[in-house]
């Protein structure tokens, strides 16, 4: 950026109404091109650039980095954790330990609707024959209900994690929401080395499942170990033509950026 971030923000601040347009997302990507992750987070959180925001966290393999960055700005930012009822015990303990370590005061567990589970997954085995339907019940619907109260949400997605995430921008419109909510990917341009260096620099605790061979961690029935050199997310929904749980969808049906967007990398 040619101008200091503070000056640019002061003269080119967008209207942070309740919802956003594609043009708003494009403008924000251009506005923060060249700025650091920390500068962007401070503008979004402390200066209210994106309205009411929350972070969606799985408390998985690399979640500590984004949560630490956010906590340094405001540890009271709502942290939404999808408690599906299918998590590894290690993840649930890590969630409690990391929240305490970082002083996060806004962690909220989102649970599936009991009536939905009784009607569509009484046996608790829907994951074994319909993983998309299981994710919809246990993740997509509970999250959509709560996110309706927010203008924007942070994700921990990174380009290096999989080919389906390679072209994502920092700011995008949540395609699952007709109201134009903003989805923000602060770590999209971070590589594995930067993540590792940040973890070491700040002595951040790791989800213990990483050491057991799980570089990407979701619900226990649909998460498998990954061999060295494999795509970190190749252990998710192994054997199924499925790469995302449904709370993150491509910007277009073929995974390409819509007109006007540019990949952040």
C-alpha positions as CSV (number, residue, x, y, z in Angstrom):
1,X,0.0,0.0,0.0
2,X,1.3,3.5,-0.8
3,X,-0.5,5.1,2.2
4,X,-0.1,4.2,5.8
5,X,-3.0,1.9,6.9
6,X,-4.3,4.4,9.4
7,X,-4.5,7.2,6.9
8,X,-6.0,5.0,4.2
9,X,-8.6,3.8,6.6
10,X,-9.6,7.3,7.6
11,X,-10.2,8.5,4.0
12,X,-11.4,5.4,2.4
13,X,-13.5,3.7,5.0
14,X,-16.5,1.8,3.6
15,X,-20.0,2.0,5.0
16,X,-20.1,-0.8,7.6
17,X,-23.9,-1.4,7.4
18,X,-25.4,-4.6,8.5
19,X,-24.3,-6.5,5.4
20,X,-21.9,-6.4,2.5
21,X,-21.8,-6.6,-1.3
22,X,-19.3,-8.3,-3.6
23,X,-17.9,-4.8,-4.4
24,X,-17.3,-4.2,-0.7
25,X,-15.3,-7.5,-0.5
26,X,-13.3,-6.5,-3.5
27,X,-12.6,-3.1,-2.1
28,X,-11.5,-4.5,1.2
29,X,-9.1,-6.9,-0.5
30,X,-7.5,-3.9,-2.4
31,X,-7.6,-1.7,0.7
32,X,-5.5,-4.2,2.7
33,X,-3.2,-5.4,-0.1
34,X,0.3,-5.0,1.4
35,X,-0.8,-4.7,5.0
36,X,0.1,-7.2,7.7
37,X,-2.4,-9.7,9.2
38,X,-2.1,-7.8,12.5
39,X,-2.9,-4.5,10.9
40,X,-5.9,-6.0,9.2
41,X,-7.2,-7.6,12.3
42,X,-6.9,-4.4,14.3
43,X,-8.9,-2.5,11.7
44,X,-11.6,-5.1,11.5
45,X,-11.9,-5.8,15.3
46,X,-10.8,-2.6,17.1
47,X,-12.0,-0.1,14.6
48,X,-15.2,-2.0,13.7
49,X,-14.5,-2.0,10.0
50,X,-16.7,-5.1,9.4
51,X,-19.4,-4.5,12.0
52,X,-20.1,-7.3,14.5
53,X,-17.6,-10.1,14.0
54,X,-17.0,-13.6,15.4
55,X,-14.3,-16.2,14.7
56,X,-15.3,-19.8,13.8
57,X,-12.8,-22.2,15.2
58,X,-12.5,-26.0,15.2
59,X,-9.7,-25.9,17.8
60,X,-7.8,-28.1,15.4
61,X,-4.2,-28.5,14.3
62,X,-3.4,-24.8,13.7
63,X,-6.2,-23.0,15.4
64,X,-4.0,-21.5,18.1
65,X,-2.3,-19.1,15.7
66,X,-5.5,-17.3,14.6
67,X,-6.9,-17.3,18.1
68,X,-3.7,-15.9,19.6
69,X,-3.6,-13.1,16.9
70,X,-7.2,-12.2,17.7
71,X,-6.7,-12.4,21.5
72,X,-3.9,-9.9,21.2
73,X,-6.4,-7.4,19.8
74,X,-9.5,-8.3,21.8
75,X,-9.9,-11.6,23.8
76,X,-13.6,-11.0,24.1
77,X,-14.3,-11.6,20.4
78,X,-16.9,-14.4,20.2
79,X,-15.3,-17.7,19.3
80,X,-17.9,-20.2,17.8
81,X,-17.1,-23.9,18.3
82,X,-19.3,-26.4,16.6
83,X,-19.8,-29.1,19.3
84,X,-21.1,-31.8,17.0
85,X,-21.1,-34.5,19.6
86,X,-18.6,-36.4,17.5
87,X,-15.3,-34.8,18.4
88,X,-12.2,-36.5,19.7
89,X,-11.9,-36.2,23.5
90,X,-8.5,-34.6,22.9
91,X,-10.0,-31.8,20.9
92,X,-12.5,-31.0,23.6
93,X,-9.8,-30.9,26.3
94,X,-7.6,-28.8,24.0
95,X,-10.5,-26.3,23.5
96,X,-10.8,-25.8,27.2
97,X,-7.0,-25.5,27.8
98,X,-6.3,-23.2,24.9
99,X,-9.2,-20.9,25.8
100,X,-7.9,-20.6,29.3
101,X,-4.3,-20.1,28.1
102,X,-5.2,-17.2,25.7
103,X,-7.8,-15.6,28.0
104,X,-10.6,-16.1,25.5
105,X,-13.8,-15.0,27.2
106,X,-16.3,-15.3,24.3
107,X,-16.1,-19.1,23.5
108,X,-19.5,-20.5,22.7
109,X,-20.4,-24.1,22.0
110,X,-22.9,-24.5,19.1
111,X,-24.8,-27.8,19.3
112,X,-27.2,-29.5,16.9
113,X,-31.0,-29.1,17.3
114,X,-32.1,-32.2,19.4
115,X,-35.3,-32.4,17.3
116,X,-33.3,-32.5,14.1
117,X,-31.1,-35.3,15.4
118,X,-34.0,-37.3,16.6
119,X,-35.7,-37.0,13.2
120,X,-32.7,-37.5,10.9
121,X,-29.9,-39.2,12.9
122,X,-31.5,-41.1,15.7
123,X,-28.8,-43.8,15.5
124,X,-25.9,-41.3,15.4
125,X,-24.5,-43.1,12.4
126,X,-25.5,-40.8,9.6
127,X,-21.8,-39.9,9.0
128,X,-21.3,-43.5,7.8
129,X,-23.7,-43.3,4.8
130,X,-24.4,-39.6,4.3
131,X,-21.5,-37.4,5.6
132,X,-23.0,-34.3,3.8
133,X,-26.2,-34.8,5.7
134,X,-24.4,-35.3,9.0
135,X,-22.4,-32.1,8.5
136,X,-25.5,-30.2,7.7
137,X,-27.2,-31.3,10.9
138,X,-24.3,-31.0,13.2
139,X,-22.4,-28.0,11.7
140,X,-24.0,-26.1,8.9
141,X,-27.5,-25.5,10.4
142,X,-26.3,-24.6,14.0
143,X,-23.6,-22.2,12.7
144,X,-26.0,-20.5,10.2
145,X,-28.5,-19.9,13.0
146,X,-25.9,-18.1,15.2
147,X,-24.1,-16.3,12.4
148,X,-27.3,-14.5,11.5
149,X,-26.5,-12.2,14.4
150,X,-23.1,-11.2,13.0
151,X,-22.0,-9.1,10.1
152,X,-18.7,-11.0,9.5
153,X,-16.8,-14.1,10.6
154,X,-13.1,-15.0,10.6
155,X,-12.0,-18.4,9.4
156,X,-8.7,-20.2,9.8
157,X,-8.4,-21.3,6.1
158,X,-5.0,-21.2,4.5
159,X,-4.1,-21.6,0.8
160,X,-1.6,-24.4,1.4
161,X,-4.1,-26.7,3.0
162,X,-5.7,-27.9,-0.2
163,X,-6.2,-27.1,-3.8
164,X,-9.8,-26.0,-3.2
165,X,-8.5,-23.2,-1.0
166,X,-5.6,-22.1,-3.2
167,X,-7.2,-19.0,-4.8
168,X,-9.2,-17.7,-1.8
169,X,-9.0,-13.9,-1.1
170,X,-8.7,-12.4,2.4
171,X,-12.2,-11.0,2.2
172,X,-15.2,-12.7,0.5
173,X,-18.9,-12.8,0.7
174,X,-20.3,-15.8,2.5
175,X,-22.1,-17.6,-0.3
176,X,-24.2,-19.7,2.2
177,X,-25.8,-16.5,3.4
178,X,-28.3,-14.5,1.2
179,X,-27.9,-11.5,3.5
180,X,-24.3,-10.7,2.4
181,X,-22.3,-11.5,5.4
182,X,-18.6,-11.1,5.1
183,X,-16.2,-14.0,5.5
184,X,-12.6,-13.1,6.4
185,X,-9.5,-15.4,5.9
186,X,-6.7,-13.6,7.9
187,X,-4.2,-16.5,7.4
188,X,-4.9,-17.3,3.7
189,X,-1.4,-16.2,2.7
190,X,0.5,-17.9,5.5
191,X,2.5,-21.0,4.6
192,X,3.2,-24.0,6.8
193,X,6.6,-22.6,7.8
194,X,5.1,-19.3,9.0
195,X,2.5,-21.2,11.1
196,X,5.2,-23.3,12.7
197,X,7.4,-20.3,13.4
198,X,4.5,-18.4,15.0
199,X,3.6,-21.4,17.2
200,X,7.2,-21.7,18.4
201,X,7.7,-17.9,18.9
202,X,4.7,-17.7,21.1
203,X,5.0,-21.1,22.7
204,X,1.5,-22.0,21.7
205,X,0.2,-25.4,22.8
206,X,-0.8,-27.9,20.0
207,X,-3.7,-30.1,19.6
208,X,-2.2,-33.4,20.8
209,X,-3.7,-35.3,17.9
210,X,-1.2,-33.6,15.5
211,X,1.6,-35.6,17.1
212,X,-0.5,-38.7,16.4
213,X,-0.6,-38.1,12.6
214,X,-3.6,-35.9,12.2
215,X,-2.6,-32.6,10.5
216,X,-6.2,-31.7,9.9
217,X,-8.7,-32.5,12.6
218,X,-12.5,-32.7,12.5
219,X,-15.0,-35.1,13.9
220,X,-13.5,-38.4,15.0
221,X,-15.5,-40.8,12.6
222,X,-14.5,-38.8,9.5
223,X,-10.8,-37.9,10.4
224,X,-8.0,-40.2,9.5
225,X,-4.2,-40.1,9.8
226,X,-2.3,-38.7,6.9
227,X,1.0,-40.1,5.5
228,X,4.0,-37.7,5.3
229,X,3.9,-35.7,2.1
230,X,0.2,-36.1,1.5
231,X,-2.3,-33.2,1.3
232,X,-2.9,-32.2,5.0
233,X,-6.7,-32.5,4.5
234,X,-6.6,-35.8,2.7
235,X,-7.5,-37.6,5.9
236,X,-10.8,-35.8,6.1
237,X,-13.8,-37.8,4.8
238,X,-11.4,-40.4,3.4
239,X,-13.1,-42.5,0.7
240,X,-15.8,-39.9,-0.1
241,X,-15.9,-37.2,-2.8
242,X,-16.0,-34.5,-0.1
243,X,-13.5,-31.9,0.8
244,X,-15.4,-29.4,3.0
245,X,-18.0,-29.8,5.7
246,X,-20.4,-27.3,4.1
247,X,-19.7,-24.2,6.2
248,X,-17.1,-23.2,3.6
249,X,-18.1,-23.4,0.0
250,X,-16.2,-22.3,-3.2
251,X,-16.8,-18.8,-4.5
252,X,-18.2,-20.3,-7.7
253,X,-19.4,-23.8,-8.6
254,X,-16.0,-24.6,-10.3
255,X,-14.0,-23.1,-7.4
256,X,-12.9,-20.0,-9.4
257,X,-13.0,-16.4,-8.2
258,X,-15.9,-14.3,-9.5
259,X,-15.3,-11.3,-11.7
260,X,-13.5,-8.5,-9.8
261,X,-11.8,-10.7,-7.2
262,X,-8.1,-11.4,-7.2
263,X,-6.4,-14.2,-5.2
264,X,-4.6,-12.8,-2.2
265,X,-1.4,-14.7,-3.0
